[in-house]
């Protein structure tokens, strides 16, 4: 049988089966989180939902916390926000908010997001994942928007970066995850204007 030109071999056999089992466990874990919440999710329940033995989970992770931490981190790693670069602060804010809105509106996030934030107060492993895997990359994107605006002279160099970052992230997240209010394009435009004004005032 001919091999691929690059010398690699297609994944097959046991590797494919392991990947299929891992995918089934991943889907089951997030379904269980959505249906029962973080605290009530168990290895037994995930195994039953995935149609696998509990040993299949423990071969991959030593505990529920380790399993969910890795799966949540992997889920968000592929959805890190790009840094907008429209050439103007208002445009950058509008694009950043649109990206955040798309992520927060994902059906899975709308079902488990607020619950995970609440449970993080009682679970250090979950709190660390949400901080390093979810919050920090998004704060980094927001801070890049602020730095670009400062470099262009649109914001004063003395702007508090932490306060500025909070203004870029917190209002929309609170509205969508907690209040669950509408966040259409008109709202995002109004939010961009308000945040731009607040940033300039804060400086």
N, C-alpha and C positions, 0 to 999 in steps of 0.2 A: 504494500500500500504506500502510495506517495505521501511524503510528509510536506507540511507547509513550507513555502520558500524561506520564511524567516527562521526555520529550524525549531519552532515551537510545536508542541503537540496539543491537539484539541483536548479540552477537559472532558473526561468521560468516566463511566463506571462509578466507582465509589465516591469520587469527588463530586459528581453530579448529584448523586443521592444525598450526600451530606449537605450540599447547597440547597437542595429542595427541602430537606428537613429543617434547615436553618431558616429558610424563607417562610415555611409553614409556622414555625415557632414565632418568628417576628410578627407575622400577621395576627397570630393568635394573641400574642402579648398585648399588642395595641388595641385589639378588639376587646380584650378583657379589661384593659385600662379604661376604655371608653364606657363599658357597660357597668363596671363595678367600682372604679376608682383605684388609686394607687394602693391605699392601705389594705383593701380587700383582695387585691390581685395576689394569687398564690401560684407557686410552681405547679401544683396539682391541677389547678384550673386551666393554666396555660397549656399543659401537656394534654389534657382532655380535649381542649378546643382544637389543638393542632393535630390531634389524632396520633400522638406519639407516646412512648413510654417516658416516665419522668426521668429515667436515666439519661435520655437524650439531652435533656436540659442540663443536668448536672455534669455531663461530660464537657459542656461548653462554659458553664458558669457555676461558681460555688454557691450562689445564693440568689434570691429574687432581686435583692438590691443591685448586685453585680450585673445580672441579666438586664434589668431595666435601664440601668445606667449606661451600659454599652449600647443598647438598642436606641435609646433616646439620643445619645451622642451621635451615633451613625445617621440617624434620621435627620438631624438638623445640620450635620456637616455638609450635606449636599445642597443646602439651601441658604448658604451664607450670602448676605446682601452685597452686591457690587457697590463701589463708591460712585455716586453720580458725578458727572463732570460736564454740566451744561454751560459753564462759563458765567453763571450768575447764581447768587444764593437762593433766590426764590425758585428758580428752576431746579436746583439741586434738592431743595427741601421737598418740592412737589414729587420728584422722582423717588426720593428716599421714602416718603410716606406711601407712595403707590406700591413700592416693593414690600414695605412692612404690612400694608393692608392685604396684599395678595397672600403673604405668609400667614397672617393672623386669621384670614378668612378660610384657610384650608379646613375641610370638614373635621379632620382629626384634631386639629388645634382647637377648634371651637368646642369640641367635646371634652378634651382632657386638659387644655391649657390652664384654666383657672384652678382646676383641682390639683394639678401638679404644683402650682405656685403655693397653694395652701399647705400641701403636704410637705413641701420643702422646709417649712418651719420646724418640722419634727423629725426629719430624716437628713442627716448630714451628707450622705452619699448623693441623694437626689439634689440637695441644695448645691453641692459642688458641681454637678453636671449642668444644672440650669445656669449657674454662674459662668463657668468656663466654656460650656458648649453653646449656650444660647445668648446670654447677656453680653459677654465680653466681645464676641465678633461683631455684634450689632452696635455696641457702643463704639467700637473701633471705626466702623463705617460712618457713624454720626460725627465722631471727632475729626475724621478726614474732611467731612463737609465743612466743619467749622474752621479747620486750618486753611483750607482753600479760600474760604471767604475772607479770612484775616489776611492772607497773602495778597488777595485782590484789593484789599482796602475797604471791603464792605462791612467788616466788623472790626472793632478795636482790638489791638493785641492784648489788652488787659482782661479780656473776657475770661471768666472762670470756666475752664473746660468741662468740669463735672456738672456745673449748673446748666451750661449750654447743652450738654449731652442729654441731661434729664429732660430738658424742654423738647428735644427732638424725638425722644422715645416714649416718655411716660404718657402724654395725653392720648395718643392714638391707641396704645396698648390698653390703657384703662377703659377707654370707650368701647373697644371691641371685645375685650375679655371679661370685663366686669359689668359695665353698663349695658353692653350689647346694643348700643345705638347705631343708627345708620352711618355709613362712612363712604358716601358716594363721592363722585368727582368734585361736586360743589363744596362738600364738606372739606375735602383735602385741600382745595384751593384756599378756602377760608382759614384752615389751620395753618397753611404755609404762610399766609399773610400775617396771622397773629403771632406765630413763632418768630418770624423775621423781625417783627416789631419788638417782641420781648427780648430777643437776643441783642438788638441794638440798644435797648433801654438798660439791659443788664450790664452792658459794657461800660 
